[in-house]
């Protein structure tokens, strides 16, 4: 079934009667390679459809009378929408698959339909638009995907002007990564349209594009650590109210939401039975409320004897990924629960971050 389009000069009976009488039809594009024509006569008009074949020639076919003098019945007398549905659909091409996908995308509330249609028109419909979906091969799709990655970026240009291509240095790893990321994004759009056609039963198999794999490790961000001099200049350039927040972010790597959830808490509690001494803790951080048997302490590497206490022979090091409470001008900040082993450092590990008064 052809895609329904809107056309003010052909949609209504009164609009068609205002057209000049002409033996040549008034053509309107329904989809790529398919046109709907209206031939205006003195006694009423007729609907004509034409489709371009694989050799590039158009073949015309009469659809029926237009509803200029009588109401359409869907059989011999057709209105504008009925004429579009009566137009021969022909083979299901990549252009039709992209049109159906964009229509469904808009129906689902997608907000990037215009940008997807723009990049698809420039990069997908040109080389692959007239190709029947059932005749796509893995080699052709892989070649198209590779050609997009090896082609320079295309800037906007005026209609009819030469393509405005950006400078592409193939020896620059970052430039190659960006072009491969663009190729992967276009491959995602194309696969989404083809998979929708396959799920709708319009294509027998999805094996051709399922075998095409995207480039690996091209969407990863470039991680760069700030040096001590850069950290100092950054802190000095910040306002005083924001400096402490940035200071803690550089020390811990926390996100903004995690920093907003920080709370000021006192230090570790004292042992309830010993004054001036800290409470001993187990390996998982809980209080040591019961003395372990001698055999169990010996297996665990603890000292045993009549005068020895349950303490480790070698103190366990603190996890490097769990920073202690951070002291700032606002006080000591301790998060609710540090994600052990998941702290994200953004400054060089081990570097001291000390703001210098501006």
N, C-alpha and C positions, 0 to 999 in steps of 0.2 A: 504494500500500500504506500502511495506517495505521501510525502510530508505535506501537511496543510499549511499554506502561507496566507498572508493577508495582502490584499491589493485593492486599494480604494477605487481605482478606475474600472475594475472588472467585478468587484464583489457584489454589487447591487444592480438591479435592472435599470434604474434611472441613470446610474453612472455610465452604463454601457450604451444607452440610447443617446447620450451626449457625445459619443465618439463619432468621428467622421467616417462616412461609408468608404470602405477600402477593401480591395481584393486581397491585400496582404494582411496576414493575421497580426494581431497585437500579442506579442510573446511575453510571457512571464516565467521566470525560473522557479521551478518547484524544488529541484535538487540538482546537484552537479550532474550534467549530462541529460537532464529531463526538463522539457519546457511545455507549458500549457499555452495554447494560442486561441484567440477569439477573432473570428472573421466577421466583420460587420457588413450586413446586407441591408437592403432597403426593406425587405420583408422579415427581418429578424436575423440573428446571428447563429453561428455554429461553433462548437468546441473542437479543437484539434490538438493533438499531442504529438510531440516529436522527441525521439531519443537518439543519442549518439552511440554508434556501435563501436566495436573494438578497433576498426580501421579508421575511425574519426568521421564517418559519414552519418548524417541524420536521416532517420526514417520516420515519416509522418503517418498518423493514423487518425481517422475521424472518430470522435467520441459520441456525438449526438447534437441535437438542437439546444440552443440556449433558451432559458426561460424568459425571453423578452416579451412574448405575446401571451403566454400561458404559464401556469405554475409548473414547477418541476415535479416529476413523478419518480425520478431515480432510474428510469428505463430509457426512454427515447428523448425525454426533455430533462435537461440537467441544469441545476444552478451551479454557482462557482465551486462550492465545496464538493458537490457530487461529481463535478467534472474532474477535480483533483483526485478523488478516490477512484475514478474510473480510468485514470491514466495508467498505462502499463508500467508496472514497477521495474521490470527488468532484473538484472543480476544485483545481488546485494553487495555493494561496494564498500570500501573503507570510508568513503565520504558519507554514505548513508548511515553507517555504523556510528560515526562521530556525531552526526546530526541527531540520531536517536539517543545517544548517550547524553548530549548536552540538553536535549529536551527533558529527559528524565532527571538530569542533575538540577535543572531549574525547578522542576516540579517538587523535588525533595528539599528545596530551600537553599541550594548552593549559592554562594555569594561570589564565586570566582569564575562564573560561566563566561563572562566576556573576555577575561584574560586567557582562559583555556581555549576559547574559540579563536582568539587572535594568534596565539602561538601554534595552534593546530593548522590554521590556514596557511601559515608561512612555512612550517616544517613538516607537516604530515600530509595534508591534502595535495600539495604539489607533487611529491614523488610517489605517493601511494593512494591518492584519492580515487582514481579510476580503476584501481585493481579490485577484482572480486575477492571477497574475504575468503571464500573457499579455495582460492588459488594461491593464497599467500604461502610462501615457503620460509623455512627457518633461515636459509642462507640470505634471502632477500631482506628479511627483517634485520638480520645481524649486520649486513652491509649497510643498510640505512642507519642503524644505530651507530656504527663505527664512523660513518661519514659525518654525522652530526657532531661527534666528538672531535673530529679532525678539521672541521670547518671553522673559520673565524666567526666571531660574534657579529651579528647583523644589526646595525643601527637603523633607526627610522629614516626613511627617505621620502621625497615627494613622489606622487604618482607619475609613472613613466620615467623616472630618473634611474640611473644606474644603482645597483645595490651598494649601500654604504657599509662596508665591512671594516671592523676594527682590526687593529694590529694584533697579530697572534704570534707569540714567541713559543715555538714548540719545545724549546730547551728550558723554558721556565716551568718548574714542576707545579707551581700554584696555578698558572694559567691553564695547564693541561688538566689539572684537577677540576677547575671550574667548568671547563667545556664538557668534561665527562659527567659532572653533576647535572648539567643542563640536558645532556643526552639521556641520562637516567630518568629525569623528570618527564621528558617527552615520551619515553618508552612506557612510563607509568600511565600517562594519559591514553596512549594507544591501546595498551593492554586492558585498561578499564572499559573502553568502548568495545573491544573485541570480546571480552569476557561477558559483557552484558548481552551481546548478540548470540554468544554460544549458550548462555543460560536461557535465552528466549527461544531456543530451538531453531534459529536462523542459520546456524553453522553446524556442520556435522561433528567437527572435532576442534579442540583447542591446542593440539599438539604443536602446531607450527610456532606460535608465539610463546608457548610455555617453555620451550627449550632455549629461548633467548634470555640470557642472564645479564643483569646490569653490571656496570663496573663496580669493583669493590673498593672500599675505603676512600671514597671521594666526597662523602657528605660529612666527614668528621671535621670538627673545628680545629683550627691551628692553635695549639696550646703554647703559650709563651709566658715565662716567669719574669716578673719585674725584678730589676736589680735594686740594690740598697739605695743607690742614688736616686733612681726613679721613684721608689717608694717615699723617700724623704721629700722630694719635690712635689709628689702628689698630695701628701698629707699637709704640706705647707700651703698648698694652693686651695685647700678646702676651708670652708667656714668653720669657726670654732664649734658650732652646734653639730656639724656633720662629721667632724674630724674623729671623734671617739667611735662613732659607728663604723666608719671606714677602717679605723685602726683594728677593731675587733674582727671585721670581715677579712682583713689581710692576715691576721693571726690564725684564724680558724677556718676560713673558706666557707663560712655559712652564707646562705642566701638571705635576702632581705626579710622574708617571712620568718626564718629561723632566728634572725637577730631581734625581730620585734617580740618574739616569745621568750627572750632571755629575762631572767628574774634575779634580783640580788638576794643571796642567801648567806647565812653565816657559815663558818667553817665546819669541819667534822665535829660531831658531839664528843664530849669527854666520857671516859668510862665511868659508869655510875658508882663503882666500888673503889676506884683508885683516884685520888686527887692529884691533879697535875700530870696525868698520863693519858695518852690517847687510847681509845678502845682498839683492841686487836681485832683484825678482820680476817675472814676466811678468803679463799681464793676467789670466790664469786662476789665478794664485797659485803657479805653478811657478818653480823657480830659473832665472835667465837664464844659461845655460851657453854660449851661442854668440852672437857679435856679429852683428847683422843687417847686410846690405849697405847702402851709403849710399843707393841709390835706394829701397830698401824703407823705410829710416828716414825719408827725405824724404816719401814718400807717407803714412806713418803720422803725420807731424807731429812727428818727432823732430829734434833738433838734429844737424847734420852739420858736419864740418870736421876739420882735422888734429888739433886739441886737444880736441874735444868728445867726450863719452862718450854712450853710448846711454841717454839719459834723456828723459823727456817734457818738452816745452816748458811744458806746463801740467799740474801734478800732478792725477791723477785723484782725484776725491773718493771717500771710503769710503762703501760702501752704508749708508744710514741704517737699513736693516732688519737689518743684521748687527751687533749690539752687540759690543763688545770683551769681553775677560775682565772679570769682575765682581770687585771687591775687597771682601771682607767681613772680619769679625773672624777667620774660619776660614782665610783665605788667599785667593789668587787662583783663581777658578773659571772654567774654560774648557770649554764643552761639546765633545763629540766632533766634531760638525759642526753649525754653525748653519744652519738652513733659510733660505737667502737669500731675502728677499722674503716670508717667511711668518711672521715674528715677530709675536706677538699682544700688543700693548701693552694693559694694563688701567689704567694710570695715564695721566694727560694727557701726550701726547708732548712731550718737551722739558723736563718738570718734573723737578727734582732731588728725589730721595727720600732724605732724611737723617733717620734716627731720632733722636729727642731723648730723653735719659735721663728715665725716669719719676720 
